[in-house]
Amino acid sequence: MLEAIFKDYKNIKVMSFEGLLVDFASKNSVDAIVKGLRAMTDFDYEFQMAQMNQELGPEIETLFLVPEVEYSFL
């Protein structure tokens, strides 16, 4: 589905991986990881993951986006 959505965007690739996200990002020259947060429980978990990723790949930035209330369940 994502490949179909982004097929006309030359600067977006849909890829899958196994292992650590920060390793995948480093191998593919990714500068930033963007994650969505729906609730405080997401923040607690993702904050810990971002801190670990910062230790493992300090050149990779993690950004968090908060949705509008109507989309918080997605």
Residue pairs with C-beta under 8 A, 6 or more apart in sequence:
2 14
3 14
6 12
6 14
15 24
15 28
17 24
20 56
21 33
21 49
21 53
22 52
22 53
22 56
22 57
22 60
23 56
23 57
24 30
25 33
25 57
25 60
26 57
26 59
26 60
30 60
31 59
31 60
31 61
32 60
32 61
32 62
32 63
33 50
33 53
33 60
33 61
33 62
33 63
34 62
34 63
34 64
34 65
35 46
35 50
35 62
35 63
35 64
35 65
36 42
36 64
36 65
36 66
36 67
37 43
37 46
37 64
37 65
37 66
37 67
38 67
38 72
38 73
38 74
39 72
43 64
46 62
46 64
49 62
50 62
50 64
53 60
53 62
54 60
54 62
67 74
